[in-house]
Amino acid sequence: MSDQYPADPTELRNQGTRGVISTGAGLGLWVVNGLLRIPFVGAALGGVLVVLGILGLVGRNRTDRTTGVVLMAAGGAGLASLILPGLSSFLFGVGGLALVGFGLFNLYKFLRGLKSRS
């Protein structure tokens, strides 16, 4: 029944943004997962992500701090690949799959909302 009414432009914009960013982030996690398998690159990438996360924590905005925590967690998981390569690979793979799924679902809702507007 709700498909017969035009979608709210703000919600439609949010769905499109969430869809593109989530799908891109999921694909990015898969790329990072592949890079972590290279011995020196994995440790360096994990360290860089931790440093970027620390820089994000000193930001003024709440979104900067949230991004900092996420980057630190990803960097920690990257550094953990030195000790537990299977666990970190699994976490990056599942996280990427979840983000891609969430992004594709939001893109589907976005396209359905565009169709209801025409």
C-alpha positions in Angstrom: 0.0 0.0 0.0 2.8 2.4 0.8 4.3 1.8 -2.6 1.6 3.9 -4.2 2.6 7.1 -2.4 5.7 9.2 -3.4 8.7 8.6 -1.2 10.0 11.4 1.1 12.9 13.1 -0.6 15.0 13.3 2.6 14.5 9.6 3.3 15.2 8.7 -0.3 18.5 10.7 -0.2 19.5 9.0 3.0 18.8 5.6 1.5 20.9 6.3 -1.5 23.8 7.7 0.5 23.7 4.8 3.0 23.6 2.4 0.0 26.6 3.8 -1.8 28.8 4.3 1.3 28.0 0.9 2.8 28.6 -1.0 -0.4 31.9 0.9 -1.0 33.0 0.3 2.6 32.2 -3.4 2.3 34.3 -3.7 -0.9 37.0 -1.7 0.8 37.1 -4.2 3.7 37.5 -7.0 1.2 40.4 -5.2 -0.4 42.0 -4.5 3.0 41.5 -8.2 3.9 43.5 -9.1 0.8 46.2 -6.7 1.6 46.5 -8.0 5.2 47.7 -11.3 3.8 50.9 -9.7 2.5 53.3 -9.9 5.5 54.8 -6.4 5.7 51.9 -4.6 4.1 49.4 -6.0 6.6 51.4 -4.8 9.6 52.0 -1.4 8.1 48.4 -1.0 7.1 47.2 -2.0 10.5 49.6 0.5 12.1 48.5 3.3 9.8 44.8 2.6 10.6 45.5 2.8 14.3 47.3 6.1 13.9 44.5 7.5 11.8 42.0 6.3 14.4 43.9 8.1 17.2 43.9 11.3 15.1 40.1 10.9 14.6 39.6 10.6 18.4 40.9 14.1 19.0 38.4 15.5 16.5 35.7 17.9 17.6 32.7 16.3 16.0 31.0 13.1 17.2 31.3 11.6 13.8 35.1 12.2 13.9 35.3 10.3 17.1 33.1 7.5 15.8 35.2 7.2 12.7 38.3 7.2 14.9 37.0 4.3 16.9 36.1 2.3 13.8 39.6 3.0 12.2 41.3 1.9 15.5 39.3 -1.3 15.6 40.1 -2.0 11.9 43.8 -1.3 12.6 43.7 -3.5 15.7 42.2 -6.3 13.7 44.9 -5.7 11.0 47.6 -5.9 13.6 46.0 -9.0 15.0 46.5 -10.7 11.6 50.1 -11.1 12.6 49.1 -13.3 15.6 45.7 -14.7 14.5 45.5 -14.5 10.7 42.5 -16.7 10.3 40.3 -14.8 12.8 41.1 -11.4 11.4 40.5 -12.6 7.9 37.2 -14.1 8.9 36.1 -10.9 10.7 37.0 -8.7 7.7 35.3 -11.0 5.3 32.1 -11.2 7.3 32.1 -7.5 8.0 32.5 -6.8 4.3 29.7 -9.1 3.4 27.4 -7.5 5.9 28.2 -4.0 4.7 27.7 -5.0 1.0 24.4 -6.6 1.9 23.2 -3.6 3.9 24.3 -1.3 1.1 22.6 -3.3 -1.7 19.4 -3.4 0.4 19.4 0.4 0.8 20.1 0.9 -2.9 17.1 -1.4 -3.7 14.9 0.7 -1.4 16.3 3.8 -3.0 15.5 2.6 -6.5 12.0 1.5 -5.4 11.5 5.0 -4.0 12.6 6.6 -7.2 10.2 4.5 -9.1 7.3 5.6 -6.8 8.1 9.2 -7.4 7.7 9.0 -11.2 
